[in-house]
Amino acid sequence: MPRPLHIACLQTRPMPDFASAIDEAVPMAHAAANAGADILFLPEYCGGLRSEGRALHPPAATEDKHDVLHALQAFAEERQVWVNVGSIAVKAPGGKLVNRGYMIAPDGKITGRFDKLHLFDVDLGEGKTYRESDTITAGGSAVIHDVGLATIGHTICYDLRFPQLYRTLAKSGAEILAVPAAFTKTTGEAHWHVLNRARAIENTRFVVSACAIGPIPGGDESYGHSLVVSPWGEVLADGSTLPGVVHAQIDLDAVAEAEGRVPSLSHDRPFAINASALEKDVA
């Protein structure tokens, strides 16, 4: 029996403060709800993002005082829809922040939280160096949200490059792998589509990746191209390079169908590395 689901990704721009982030996201959210979306997905740092040199300095507050989180909770309750808040910056003990995502239920209550596991500490050359860990503390737990309509494995941006995380989420029951992001234009042009398709194909799961678009206040640029990818690796929706709502109609029965055709999740086998043979080859 078909299990249809209307997905909407909000392809928002990186904003310098809470007020402009709310003004950007909430009208898009209403447009998505008006179109009949069952679940809305927002990008990483949808509560605002700024950069200062190599460090990210997103606007932040404690959870109980976070205006963007509260605005999205109020929206979810008003429109009676599920909202996956890709991530916002939340103040943590010790002076640093956490890059935290949320699942908000149609009654406006928070039903799940996820702190980004892998932090973007890279040197891309040409002076493009990033140290997310300068201001952000990494999380330590993977998360699956059960929203009744579907089960959603929540990851964030750079997590996309660590396939073992998605394997674990898929084997633990996730039907949709969410990858909210503010992928840089440099890495996005090279890797965004192929990594999202790979995570879908190798795990026979839907991948839903809302990605911010446009210049980041303080420097650099987000790639956009929010994606919905089928368990067979087909790109069902691509947000391209303009702000707006990206819609896709999916059927969750496609997960079982793809897994039945290529049951690779059940074919994993333990193995060891033969160090002595490796040393012999090197010699």
DRENPA-3360 file (N, C-alpha, C; in nm, 2 decimals, always signed):
BEGIN
1 = MPRPLHIA = +0.08/-0.12/+0.00/+0.00/+0.00/+0.00/+0.09/+0.12/+0.00 ~ +0.07/+0.22/-0.09/+0.15/+0.34/-0.10/+0.15/+0.42/+0.03 ~ +0.27/+0.48/+0.06/+0.28/+0.57/+0.17/+0.33/+0.70/+0.13 ~ +0.24/+0.78/+0.07/+0.28/+0.91/+0.01/+0.32/+1.01/+0.12 ~ +0.41/+1.10/+0.08/+0.46/+1.20/+0.17/+0.50/+1.33/+0.09 ~ +0.45/+1.44/+0.13/+0.49/+1.57/+0.06/+0.60/+1.63/+0.14 ~ +0.72/+1.64/+0.08/+0.83/+1.70/+0.14/+0.85/+1.84/+0.09 ~ +0.89/+1.93/+0.17/+0.93/+2.07/+0.13/+1.06/+2.11/+0.20;
9 = CLQTRPMP = +1.16/+2.14/+0.12/+1.28/+2.20/+0.17/+1.28/+2.35/+0.15 ~ +1.31/+2.43/+0.26/+1.32/+2.57/+0.25/+1.46/+2.61/+0.23 ~ +1.48/+2.66/+0.11/+1.62/+2.70/+0.06/+1.64/+2.85/+0.10 ~ +1.68/+2.87/+0.22/+1.69/+3.01/+0.28/+1.83/+3.06/+0.26 ~ +1.85/+3.19/+0.27/+1.98/+3.25/+0.26/+2.04/+3.26/+0.40 ~ +2.18/+3.26/+0.41/+2.24/+3.28/+0.54/+2.21/+3.43/+0.59 ~ +2.16/+3.44/+0.70/+2.13/+3.57/+0.75/+2.21/+3.61/+0.87 ~ +2.23/+3.74/+0.90/+2.33/+3.79/+1.00/+2.27/+3.79/+1.14;
17 = DFASAIDE = +2.14/+3.78/+1.15/+2.08/+3.79/+1.29/+1.94/+3.72/+1.29 ~ +1.89/+3.71/+1.41/+1.77/+3.63/+1.43/+1.65/+3.69/+1.35 ~ +1.63/+3.82/+1.36/+1.52/+3.89/+1.30/+1.51/+3.86/+1.15 ~ +1.62/+3.88/+1.08/+1.63/+3.86/+0.94/+1.61/+3.71/+0.90 ~ +1.66/+3.62/+0.99/+1.64/+3.48/+0.96/+1.50/+3.44/+0.97 ~ +1.43/+3.49/+1.07/+1.28/+3.47/+1.08/+1.21/+3.52/+0.96 ~ +1.24/+3.65/+0.92/+1.17/+3.71/+0.81/+1.20/+3.63/+0.68 ~ +1.31/+3.56/+0.67/+1.34/+3.48/+0.56/+1.27/+3.34/+0.56;
25 = AVPMAHAA = +1.27/+3.28/+0.67/+1.22/+3.14/+0.68/+1.07/+3.13/+0.70 ~ +1.00/+3.21/+0.78/+0.86/+3.19/+0.81/+0.77/+3.21/+0.69 ~ +0.79/+3.31/+0.61/+0.70/+3.32/+0.49/+0.72/+3.20/+0.40 ~ +0.84/+3.15/+0.38/+0.86/+3.03/+0.30/+0.79/+2.91/+0.37 ~ +0.79/+2.90/+0.50/+0.72/+2.79/+0.57/+0.57/+2.80/+0.54 ~ +0.52/+2.92/+0.55/+0.37/+2.93/+0.52/+0.34/+2.89/+0.38 ~ +0.43/+2.93/+0.28/+0.40/+2.89/+0.14/+0.41/+2.74/+0.13 ~ +0.50/+2.67/+0.20/+0.51/+2.53/+0.19/+0.39/+2.46/+0.25;
33 = ANAGADIL = +0.34/+2.51/+0.36/+0.22/+2.46/+0.43/+0.10/+2.48/+0.34 ~ +0.09/+2.60/+0.27/-0.02/+2.63/+0.18/-0.03/+2.53/+0.06 ~ +0.09/+2.48/+0.03/+0.10/+2.38/-0.09/+0.08/+2.24/-0.04 ~ +0.06/+2.22/+0.09/+0.02/+2.09/+0.14/+0.13/+2.00/+0.19 ~ +0.25/+2.06/+0.22/+0.36/+1.99/+0.27/+0.33/+1.92/+0.40 ~ +0.37/+1.79/+0.42/+0.36/+1.72/+0.54/+0.47/+1.75/+0.64 ~ +0.60/+1.76/+0.59/+0.71/+1.78/+0.67/+0.80/+1.89/+0.60 ~ +0.84/+1.99/+0.68/+0.93/+2.09/+0.63/+1.07/+2.07/+0.68;
41 = FLPEYCGG = +1.17/+2.09/+0.59/+1.31/+2.08/+0.62/+1.38/+2.21/+0.60 ~ +1.45/+2.26/+0.70/+1.53/+2.38/+0.69/+1.68/+2.35/+0.69 ~ +1.76/+2.44/+0.64/+1.90/+2.42/+0.63/+1.98/+2.43/+0.76 ~ +2.10/+2.40/+0.76/+2.20/+2.42/+0.87/+2.21/+2.57/+0.89 ~ +2.22/+2.61/+1.02/+2.23/+2.75/+1.06/+2.12/+2.84/+1.00 ~ +2.00/+2.78/+1.00/+1.89/+2.86/+0.95/+1.85/+2.97/+1.04 ~ +1.90/+2.97/+1.16/+1.88/+3.08/+1.26/+1.98/+3.19/+1.24 ~ +2.07/+3.19/+1.14/+2.16/+3.29/+1.11/+2.30/+3.24/+1.10;
49 = LRSEGRAL = +2.38/+3.30/+1.02/+2.52/+3.26/+1.00/+2.61/+3.38/+0.96 ~ +2.72/+3.39/+1.03/+2.82/+3.49/+1.00/+2.96/+3.42/+1.01 ~ +3.05/+3.47/+0.93/+3.19/+3.42/+0.94/+3.29/+3.54/+0.98 ~ +3.39/+3.50/+1.05/+3.50/+3.60/+1.08/+3.63/+3.53/+1.06 ~ +3.69/+3.56/+0.95/+3.82/+3.48/+0.92/+3.79/+3.34/+0.90 ~ +3.86/+3.25/+0.97/+3.84/+3.11/+0.95/+3.73/+3.05/+1.04 ~ +3.68/+3.13/+1.13/+3.58/+3.09/+1.23/+3.44/+3.12/+1.19 ~ +3.34/+3.04/+1.23/+3.20/+3.07/+1.21/+3.15/+3.13/+1.34;
57 = HPPAATED = +3.08/+3.24/+1.33/+3.02/+3.31/+1.44/+2.87/+3.33/+1.42 ~ +2.79/+3.23/+1.42/+2.65/+3.24/+1.40/+2.58/+3.31/+1.52 ~ +2.48/+3.39/+1.50/+2.40/+3.44/+1.61/+2.35/+3.33/+1.70 ~ +2.36/+3.34/+1.83/+2.32/+3.23/+1.92/+2.25/+3.28/+2.04 ~ +2.18/+3.19/+2.10/+2.12/+3.21/+2.23/+2.09/+3.08/+2.30 ~ +2.06/+3.08/+2.43/+2.02/+2.96/+2.49/+1.89/+2.91/+2.43 ~ +1.86/+2.79/+2.45/+1.74/+2.73/+2.38/+1.61/+2.80/+2.43 ~ +1.61/+2.83/+2.56/+1.49/+2.90/+2.61/+1.47/+3.04/+2.57;
65 = KHDVLHAL = +1.57/+3.10/+2.51/+1.56/+3.24/+2.47/+1.59/+3.26/+2.32 ~ +1.58/+3.15/+2.24/+1.62/+3.15/+2.10/+1.50/+3.19/+2.02 ~ +1.50/+3.31/+1.96/+1.38/+3.37/+1.89/+1.35/+3.28/+1.77 ~ +1.45/+3.23/+1.70/+1.42/+3.16/+1.57/+1.35/+3.03/+1.61 ~ +1.40/+2.96/+1.71/+1.34/+2.83/+1.75/+1.20/+2.85/+1.79 ~ +1.17/+2.96/+1.87/+1.04/+2.99/+1.91/+0.94/+3.02/+1.80 ~ +1.00/+3.10/+1.70/+0.91/+3.14/+1.59/+0.88/+3.01/+1.51 ~ +0.97/+2.92/+1.49/+0.94/+2.79/+1.42/+0.84/+2.70/+1.49;
73 = QAFAEERQ = +0.85/+2.70/+1.63/+0.76/+2.63/+1.71/+0.62/+2.69/+1.69 ~ +0.61/+2.82/+1.70/+0.48/+2.88/+1.68/+0.42/+2.86/+1.55 ~ +0.50/+2.86/+1.44/+0.46/+2.83/+1.31/+0.40/+2.68/+1.30 ~ +0.48/+2.59/+1.35/+0.44/+2.45/+1.35/+0.30/+2.43/+1.42 ~ +0.28/+2.49/+1.53/+0.16/+2.48/+1.60/+0.04/+2.54/+1.52 ~ +0.07/+2.66/+1.47/-0.03/+2.73/+1.39/-0.08/+2.65/+1.27 ~ +0.02/+2.59/+1.20/-0.01/+2.53/+1.07/-0.03/+2.38/+1.08 ~ +0.00/+2.32/+1.20/-0.02/+2.18/+1.23/+0.07/+2.09/+1.13;
81 = VWVNVGSI = +0.19/+2.13/+1.12/+0.29/+2.05/+1.04/+0.41/+2.01/+1.12 ~ +0.48/+1.91/+1.07/+0.61/+1.88/+1.13/+0.72/+1.97/+1.07 ~ +0.81/+2.01/+1.15/+0.92/+2.09/+1.10/+1.06/+2.04/+1.15 ~ +1.14/+2.01/+1.05/+1.28/+1.96/+1.08/+1.37/+2.09/+1.07 ~ +1.41/+2.14/+1.19/+1.50/+2.26/+1.19/+1.64/+2.21/+1.17 ~ +1.69/+2.23/+1.05/+1.82/+2.17/+1.02/+1.92/+2.19/+1.13 ~ +1.95/+2.32/+1.16/+2.03/+2.35/+1.28/+2.02/+2.50/+1.31 ~ +2.04/+2.54/+1.43/+2.07/+2.67/+1.48/+2.18/+2.67/+1.58;
89 = AVKAPGGK = +2.24/+2.78/+1.61/+2.35/+2.79/+1.70/+2.29/+2.81/+1.84 ~ +2.33/+2.73/+1.94/+2.27/+2.73/+2.07/+2.39/+2.75/+2.17 ~ +2.38/+2.84/+2.26/+2.49/+2.86/+2.36/+2.50/+2.74/+2.45 ~ +2.62/+2.70/+2.48/+2.65/+2.58/+2.56/+2.74/+2.62/+2.68 ~ +2.74/+2.54/+2.78/+2.83/+2.57/+2.90/+2.97/+2.58/+2.85 ~ +3.05/+2.66/+2.91/+3.19/+2.67/+2.87/+3.23/+2.78/+2.77 ~ +3.13/+2.85/+2.72/+3.15/+2.96/+2.63/+3.14/+2.93/+2.48 ~ +3.14/+2.80/+2.44/+3.13/+2.77/+2.30/+2.98/+2.75/+2.27;
97 = LVNRGYMI = +2.95/+2.71/+2.14/+2.81/+2.69/+2.10/+2.80/+2.54/+2.06 ~ +2.68/+2.50/+2.04/+2.65/+2.37/+1.97/+2.57/+2.40/+1.84 ~ +2.60/+2.33/+1.74/+2.53/+2.34/+1.61/+2.42/+2.23/+1.62 ~ +2.30/+2.28/+1.66/+2.19/+2.18/+1.70/+2.07/+2.19/+1.61 ~ +2.03/+2.07/+1.57/+1.90/+2.05/+1.49/+1.79/+2.01/+1.58 ~ +1.67/+2.03/+1.54/+1.55/+2.00/+1.62/+1.44/+1.94/+1.53 ~ +1.36/+1.86/+1.59/+1.23/+1.81/+1.53/+1.12/+1.87/+1.61 ~ +1.03/+1.94/+1.54/+0.92/+2.01/+1.60/+0.79/+1.95/+1.55;
105 = APDGKITG = +0.70/+1.91/+1.65/+0.58/+1.84/+1.62/+0.47/+1.94/+1.58 ~ +0.36/+1.90/+1.52/+0.25/+1.99/+1.49/+0.18/+2.06/+1.61 ~ +0.21/+2.02/+1.73/+0.16/+2.10/+1.84/+0.27/+2.20/+1.89 ~ +0.38/+2.21/+1.82/+0.48/+2.31/+1.85/+0.58/+2.26/+1.95 ~ +0.57/+2.14/+2.00/+0.66/+2.09/+2.10/+0.79/+2.03/+2.03 ~ +0.90/+2.04/+2.09/+1.02/+1.98/+2.05/+1.02/+1.83/+2.08 ~ +1.04/+1.74/+1.98/+1.04/+1.60/+2.00/+1.18/+1.53/+1.98 ~ +1.27/+1.61/+1.94/+1.41/+1.56/+1.92/+1.51/+1.66/+1.90;
113 = RFDKLHLF = +1.63/+1.63/+1.94/+1.75/+1.72/+1.92/+1.87/+1.65/+1.87 ~ +1.95/+1.71/+1.78/+2.07/+1.65/+1.73/+2.18/+1.75/+1.72 ~ +2.29/+1.72/+1.78/+2.41/+1.81/+1.78/+2.51/+1.76/+1.67 ~ +2.55/+1.84/+1.58/+2.64/+1.80/+1.47/+2.76/+1.73/+1.52 ~ +2.79/+1.61/+1.46/+2.89/+1.52/+1.51/+3.03/+1.56/+1.46 ~ +3.04/+1.59/+1.33/+3.17/+1.62/+1.26/+3.18/+1.77/+1.23 ~ +3.28/+1.83/+1.28/+3.30/+1.97/+1.26/+3.39/+2.01/+1.14 ~ +3.35/+2.11/+1.07/+3.41/+2.15/+0.94/+3.55/+2.22/+0.97;
121 = DVDLGEGK = +3.65/+2.15/+0.99/+3.79/+2.20/+1.01/+3.87/+2.16/+0.89 ~ +3.88/+2.24/+0.79/+3.94/+2.21/+0.66/+4.02/+2.32/+0.60 ~ +4.11/+2.29/+0.51/+4.19/+2.39/+0.44/+4.17/+2.36/+0.29 ~ +4.09/+2.44/+0.22/+4.06/+2.41/+0.08/+4.15/+2.48/-0.01 ~ +4.25/+2.55/+0.04/+4.35/+2.62/-0.05/+4.29/+2.76/-0.09 ~ +4.38/+2.83/-0.15/+4.35/+2.97/-0.20/+4.29/+3.05/-0.08 ~ +4.35/+3.03/+0.04/+4.31/+3.11/+0.16/+4.18/+3.07/+0.22 ~ +4.12/+2.97/+0.17/+3.99/+2.92/+0.23/+4.01/+2.82/+0.33;
129 = TYRESDTI = +4.03/+2.87/+0.46/+4.05/+2.78/+0.57/+3.93/+2.80/+0.67 ~ +3.88/+2.69/+0.72/+3.77/+2.69/+0.81/+3.80/+2.61/+0.94 ~ +3.76/+2.66/+1.05/+3.78/+2.59/+1.18/+3.65/+2.61/+1.26 ~ +3.55/+2.52/+1.23/+3.42/+2.53/+1.30/+3.44/+2.50/+1.45 ~ +3.55/+2.42/+1.48/+3.57/+2.38/+1.62/+3.62/+2.50/+1.70 ~ +3.66/+2.61/+1.64/+3.70/+2.72/+1.71/+3.59/+2.78/+1.80 ~ +3.47/+2.76/+1.75/+3.35/+2.82/+1.82/+3.24/+2.72/+1.85 ~ +3.25/+2.60/+1.80/+3.14/+2.50/+1.81/+3.20/+2.37/+1.88;
137 = TAGGSAVI = +3.12/+2.32/+1.97/+3.14/+2.19/+2.03/+3.07/+2.08/+1.96 ~ +3.14/+1.97/+1.93/+3.08/+1.86/+1.86/+2.98/+1.78/+1.95 ~ +2.88/+1.72/+1.89/+2.79/+1.63/+1.96/+2.85/+1.49/+1.97 ~ +2.78/+1.40/+2.03/+2.84/+1.26/+2.05/+2.74/+1.15/+2.03 ~ +2.62/+1.19/+1.98/+2.51/+1.08/+1.96/+2.44/+1.10/+1.83 ~ +2.41/+0.99/+1.76/+2.33/+0.99/+1.64/+2.18/+0.99/+1.69 ~ +2.09/+1.04/+1.60/+1.95/+1.06/+1.64/+1.86/+1.02/+1.52 ~ +1.75/+0.95/+1.56/+1.64/+0.92/+1.46/+1.52/+0.97/+1.52;
145 = HDVGLATI = +1.45/+1.06/+1.44/+1.32/+1.11/+1.48/+1.21/+1.02/+1.43 ~ +1.12/+0.98/+1.51/+0.99/+0.91/+1.47/+0.88/+1.01/+1.47 ~ +0.84/+1.05/+1.35/+0.73/+1.15/+1.34/+0.60/+1.09/+1.30 ~ +0.59/+0.96/+1.31/+0.46/+0.89/+1.28/+0.45/+0.87/+1.13 ~ +0.47/+0.98/+1.05/+0.46/+0.97/+0.91/+0.58/+0.89/+0.85 ~ +0.70/+0.91/+0.92/+0.82/+0.85/+0.87/+0.92/+0.85/+0.99 ~ +1.03/+0.78/+0.97/+1.15/+0.78/+1.06/+1.26/+0.86/+0.99 ~ +1.32/+0.95/+1.06/+1.41/+1.05/+1.00/+1.55/+1.04/+1.07;
153 = GHTICYDL = +1.65/+1.01/+1.01/+1.79/+1.02/+1.07/+1.84/+1.16/+1.04 ~ +1.87/+1.23/+1.15/+1.91/+1.37/+1.14/+2.07/+1.38/+1.14 ~ +2.12/+1.44/+1.04/+2.27/+1.46/+1.04/+2.28/+1.61/+0.99 ~ +2.40/+1.66/+0.99/+2.42/+1.80/+0.95/+2.55/+1.82/+0.87 ~ +2.53/+1.87/+0.75/+2.64/+1.92/+0.66/+2.76/+1.83/+0.65 ~ +2.87/+1.86/+0.72/+3.00/+1.79/+0.70/+2.98/+1.64/+0.74 ~ +2.88/+1.61/+0.82/+2.85/+1.47/+0.85/+2.83/+1.39/+0.73 ~ +2.79/+1.45/+0.62/+2.77/+1.38/+0.49/+2.89/+1.30/+0.44;
161 = RFPQLYRT = +3.01/+1.34/+0.48/+3.13/+1.28/+0.43/+3.17/+1.15/+0.52 ~ +3.08/+1.11/+0.61/+3.12/+1.00/+0.70/+3.01/+0.89/+0.68 ~ +3.03/+0.80/+0.58/+2.92/+0.71/+0.54/+2.88/+0.61/+0.65 ~ +2.97/+0.58/+0.74/+2.93/+0.49/+0.85/+2.82/+0.54/+0.93 ~ +2.81/+0.67/+0.95/+2.70/+0.73/+1.02/+2.56/+0.70/+0.95 ~ +2.56/+0.71/+0.82/+2.43/+0.69/+0.75/+2.40/+0.54/+0.74 ~ +2.50/+0.45/+0.74/+2.48/+0.31/+0.74/+2.41/+0.27/+0.88 ~ +2.47/+0.33/+0.98/+2.41/+0.30/+1.12/+2.27/+0.35/+1.13;
169 = LAKSGAEI = +2.24/+0.47/+1.08/+2.10/+0.52/+1.08/+2.01/+0.44/+1.00 ~ +2.05/+0.40/+0.88/+1.96/+0.31/+0.80/+1.93/+0.18/+0.87 ~ +2.04/+0.12/+0.92/+2.02/-0.01/+0.99/+1.94/+0.00/+1.11 ~ +1.93/+0.12/+1.17/+1.86/+0.14/+1.29/+1.71/+0.19/+1.27 ~ +1.67/+0.19/+1.14/+1.53/+0.21/+1.11/+1.50/+0.34/+1.04 ~ +1.60/+0.43/+1.01/+1.57/+0.55/+0.94/+1.52/+0.52/+0.80 ~ +1.41/+0.59/+0.76/+1.37/+0.58/+0.62/+1.41/+0.70/+0.54 ~ +1.43/+0.81/+0.60/+1.47/+0.93/+0.54/+1.60/+0.97/+0.61;
177 = LAVPAAFT = +1.71/+1.01/+0.54/+1.83/+1.06/+0.59/+1.83/+1.21/+0.56 ~ +1.82/+1.29/+0.66/+1.82/+1.44/+0.65/+1.96/+1.49/+0.66 ~ +2.00/+1.58/+0.56/+2.13/+1.64/+0.56/+2.12/+1.79/+0.54 ~ +2.06/+1.86/+0.64/+2.06/+2.01/+0.63/+2.20/+2.06/+0.62 ~ +2.23/+2.16/+0.54/+2.36/+2.21/+0.52/+2.37/+2.35/+0.49 ~ +2.49/+2.41/+0.50/+2.53/+2.53/+0.45/+2.66/+2.51/+0.37 ~ +2.66/+2.41/+0.28/+2.78/+2.37/+0.21/+2.83/+2.49/+0.13 ~ +2.97/+2.50/+0.14/+3.03/+2.61/+0.06/+3.01/+2.58/-0.09;
185 = KTTGEAHW = +3.02/+2.69/-0.16/+3.01/+2.68/-0.31/+3.12/+2.60/-0.36 ~ +3.24/+2.62/-0.31/+3.36/+2.54/-0.36/+3.34/+2.39/-0.35 ~ +3.31/+2.35/-0.23/+3.29/+2.20/-0.21/+3.16/+2.15/-0.27 ~ +3.06/+2.24/-0.27/+2.93/+2.20/-0.33/+2.94/+2.17/-0.48 ~ +3.01/+2.25/-0.55/+3.02/+2.23/-0.69/+3.10/+2.10/-0.72 ~ +3.19/+2.06/-0.64/+3.27/+1.94/-0.66/+3.20/+1.81/-0.61 ~ +3.13/+1.82/-0.49/+3.09/+1.70/-0.42/+2.95/+1.69/-0.38 ~ +2.87/+1.79/-0.38/+2.74/+1.79/-0.31/+2.65/+1.68/-0.37;
193 = HVLNRARA = +2.63/+1.69/-0.51/+2.53/+1.59/-0.57/+2.58/+1.45/-0.55 ~ +2.71/+1.42/-0.58/+2.76/+1.29/-0.58/+2.75/+1.23/-0.44 ~ +2.78/+1.31/-0.33/+2.78/+1.25/-0.20/+2.63/+1.23/-0.15 ~ +2.54/+1.31/-0.19/+2.40/+1.29/-0.15/+2.35/+1.17/-0.22 ~ +2.38/+1.15/-0.35/+2.33/+1.03/-0.42/+2.39/+0.91/-0.37 ~ +2.52/+0.92/-0.33/+2.59/+0.80/-0.28/+2.53/+0.75/-0.15 ~ +2.50/+0.85/-0.06/+2.43/+0.81/+0.07/+2.30/+0.74/+0.05 ~ +2.22/+0.79/-0.05/+2.09/+0.73/-0.08/+2.11/+0.59/-0.14;
201 = IENTRFVV = +2.20/+0.58/-0.24/+2.22/+0.45/-0.31/+2.27/+0.34/-0.22 ~ +2.38/+0.37/-0.14/+2.44/+0.27/-0.06/+2.35/+0.22/+0.05 ~ +2.26/+0.31/+0.09/+2.17/+0.27/+0.21/+2.03/+0.24/+0.17 ~ +1.99/+0.26/+0.04/+1.86/+0.24/-0.01/+1.76/+0.32/+0.07 ~ +1.79/+0.45/+0.09/+1.70/+0.53/+0.17/+1.68/+0.67/+0.10 ~ +1.57/+0.74/+0.13/+1.55/+0.87/+0.08/+1.66/+0.96/+0.15 ~ +1.71/+1.06/+0.07/+1.80/+1.16/+0.13/+1.73/+1.30/+0.10 ~ +1.71/+1.37/+0.21/+1.65/+1.51/+0.20/+1.75/+1.61/+0.26;
209 = SACAIGPI = +1.80/+1.69/+0.17/+1.91/+1.78/+0.21/+1.87/+1.93/+0.17 ~ +1.82/+2.00/+0.27/+1.79/+2.14/+0.26/+1.92/+2.22/+0.27 ~ +1.96/+2.30/+0.17/+2.09/+2.36/+0.18/+2.07/+2.51/+0.16 ~ +2.14/+2.59/+0.24/+2.13/+2.74/+0.23/+2.19/+2.78/+0.10 ~ +2.15/+2.90/+0.05/+2.20/+2.95/-0.08/+2.24/+3.10/-0.06 ~ +2.36/+3.13/-0.12/+2.40/+3.27/-0.13/+2.51/+3.31/-0.04 ~ +2.55/+3.44/-0.04/+2.66/+3.49/+0.03/+2.64/+3.47/+0.18 ~ +2.75/+3.44/+0.25/+2.75/+3.43/+0.40/+2.81/+3.57/+0.45;
217 = PGGDESYG = +2.73/+3.64/+0.53/+2.78/+3.76/+0.59/+2.92/+3.74/+0.65 ~ +3.02/+3.82/+0.61/+3.15/+3.81/+0.66/+3.25/+3.74/+0.56 ~ +3.19/+3.67/+0.46/+3.27/+3.60/+0.36/+3.23/+3.46/+0.33 ~ +3.25/+3.43/+0.20/+3.22/+3.30/+0.14/+3.07/+3.29/+0.10 ~ +3.03/+3.17/+0.05/+2.90/+3.16/-0.01/+2.85/+3.02/+0.00 ~ +2.72/+3.00/+0.03/+2.66/+2.87/+0.04/+2.61/+2.83/-0.10 ~ +2.61/+2.70/-0.12/+2.59/+2.64/-0.26/+2.44/+2.63/-0.30 ~ +2.35/+2.61/-0.21/+2.21/+2.59/-0.25/+2.19/+2.45/-0.30;
225 = HSLVVSPW = +2.11/+2.43/-0.41/+2.08/+2.30/-0.47/+2.03/+2.20/-0.36 ~ +1.93/+2.25/-0.28/+1.86/+2.16/-0.19/+1.81/+2.04/-0.27 ~ +1.83/+1.92/-0.21/+1.80/+1.80/-0.29/+1.70/+1.70/-0.22 ~ +1.62/+1.63/-0.30/+1.55/+1.52/-0.25/+1.59/+1.40/-0.34 ~ +1.65/+1.30/-0.29/+1.70/+1.19/-0.37/+1.63/+1.06/-0.33 ~ +1.59/+0.98/-0.43/+1.52/+0.86/-0.40/+1.62/+0.75/-0.36 ~ +1.57/+0.64/-0.30/+1.65/+0.52/-0.26/+1.73/+0.46/-0.37 ~ +1.69/+0.49/-0.49/+1.75/+0.43/-0.61/+1.86/+0.53/-0.67;
233 = GEVLADGS = +1.87/+0.65/-0.60/+1.97/+0.75/-0.64/+1.92/+0.85/-0.74 ~ +1.79/+0.85/-0.76/+1.74/+0.95/-0.86/+1.71/+1.09/-0.79 ~ +1.76/+1.20/-0.85/+1.73/+1.33/-0.80/+1.59/+1.37/-0.83 ~ +1.50/+1.37/-0.73/+1.36/+1.40/-0.74/+1.33/+1.55/-0.74 ~ +1.42/+1.62/-0.68/+1.40/+1.77/-0.67/+1.54/+1.83/-0.65 ~ +1.56/+1.95/-0.71/+1.69/+2.02/-0.70/+1.66/+2.17/-0.69 ~ +1.69/+2.23/-0.58/+1.66/+2.37/-0.56/+1.74/+2.47/-0.64 ~ +1.84/+2.43/-0.71/+1.92/+2.52/-0.80/+1.98/+2.63/-0.71;
241 = TLPGVVHA = +1.98/+2.76/-0.76/+2.06/+2.86/-0.70/+1.98/+2.98/-0.65 ~ +1.85/+2.97/-0.63/+1.76/+3.08/-0.59/+1.70/+3.04/-0.46 ~ +1.67/+3.14/-0.37/+1.59/+3.11/-0.25/+1.45/+3.07/-0.29 ~ +1.39/+2.98/-0.20/+1.26/+2.94/-0.23/+1.23/+2.81/-0.17 ~ +1.11/+2.75/-0.20/+1.06/+2.62/-0.15/+1.08/+2.52/-0.25 ~ +1.14/+2.41/-0.21/+1.16/+2.30/-0.30/+1.07/+2.18/-0.26 ~ +0.98/+2.14/-0.35/+0.88/+2.04/-0.32/+0.92/+1.90/-0.39 ~ +0.88/+1.80/-0.32/+0.89/+1.66/-0.38/+0.78/+1.57/-0.32;
249 = QIDLDAVA = +0.71/+1.50/-0.40/+0.62/+1.40/-0.36/+0.69/+1.26/-0.36 ~ +0.70/+1.20/-0.24/+0.77/+1.07/-0.24/+0.67/+0.96/-0.18 ~ +0.71/+0.84/-0.21/+0.64/+0.72/-0.16/+0.73/+0.64/-0.07 ~ +0.71/+0.63/+0.06/+0.80/+0.56/+0.14/+0.81/+0.41/+0.12 ~ +0.72/+0.36/+0.04/+0.73/+0.22/+0.00/+0.85/+0.19/-0.09 ~ +0.90/+0.30/-0.15/+1.02/+0.29/-0.23/+1.14/+0.24/-0.16 ~ +1.14/+0.26/-0.03/+1.25/+0.22/+0.06/+1.26/+0.07/+0.06 ~ +1.15/+0.00/+0.09/+1.15/-0.15/+0.09/+1.17/-0.20/-0.05;
257 = EAEGRVPS = +1.12/-0.13/-0.15/+1.14/-0.18/-0.29/+1.28/-0.18/-0.33 ~ +1.35/-0.07/-0.30/+1.49/-0.06/-0.33/+1.58/-0.16/-0.25 ~ +1.54/-0.17/-0.12/+1.62/-0.27/-0.04/+1.59/-0.41/-0.09 ~ +1.48/-0.44/-0.14/+1.45/-0.57/-0.19/+1.53/-0.60/-0.32 ~ +1.55/-0.50/-0.40/+1.62/-0.52/-0.52/+1.77/-0.53/-0.50 ~ +1.83/-0.45/-0.41/+1.97/-0.46/-0.37/+1.98/-0.46/-0.22 ~ +1.97/-0.58/-0.15/+1.97/-0.58/-0.01/+2.11/-0.57/+0.06 ~ +2.18/-0.47/+0.02/+2.32/-0.45/+0.07/+2.33/-0.43/+0.22;
265 = LSHDRPFA = +2.22/-0.37/+0.28/+2.23/-0.35/+0.42/+2.24/-0.48/+0.50 ~ +2.19/-0.59/+0.44/+2.19/-0.72/+0.51/+2.32/-0.80/+0.47 ~ +2.40/-0.74/+0.38/+2.51/-0.82/+0.33/+2.65/-0.77/+0.39 ~ +2.64/-0.67/+0.48/+2.77/-0.63/+0.55/+2.83/-0.75/+0.62 ~ +2.96/-0.76/+0.61/+3.04/-0.87/+0.67/+3.15/-0.81/+0.75 ~ +3.18/-0.87/+0.86/+3.30/-0.83/+0.94/+3.43/-0.87/+0.86 ~ +3.53/-0.79/+0.88/+3.66/-0.83/+0.81/+3.77/-0.77/+0.89 ~ +3.89/-0.83/+0.87/+4.01/-0.78/+0.93/+4.11/-0.74/+0.82;
273 = INASALEK = +4.20/-0.65/+0.85/+4.31/-0.61/+0.76/+4.43/-0.70/+0.79 ~ +4.48/-0.77/+0.69/+4.59/-0.86/+0.70/+4.72/-0.77/+0.70 ~ +4.76/-0.73/+0.82/+4.88/-0.64/+0.83/+5.00/-0.71/+0.77 ~ +5.02/-0.83/+0.80/+5.14/-0.90/+0.75/+5.15/-0.90/+0.60 ~ +5.03/-0.92/+0.53/+5.03/-0.92/+0.39/+5.06/-0.78/+0.33 ~ +5.01/-0.68/+0.40/+5.03/-0.55/+0.36/+5.18/-0.51/+0.37 ~ +5.25/-0.55/+0.48/+5.39/-0.53/+0.50/+5.47/-0.60/+0.39 ~ +5.43/-0.72/+0.35/+5.50/-0.79/+0.25/+5.49/-0.72/+0.11;
281 = DVA = +5.37/-0.67/+0.08/+5.35/-0.60/-0.05/+5.44/-0.47/-0.05 ~ +5.44/-0.40/+0.06/+5.52/-0.28/+0.07/+5.67/-0.31/+0.05 ~ +5.72/-0.42/+0.11/+5.86/-0.46/+0.10/+5.89/-0.50/-0.04;
% end
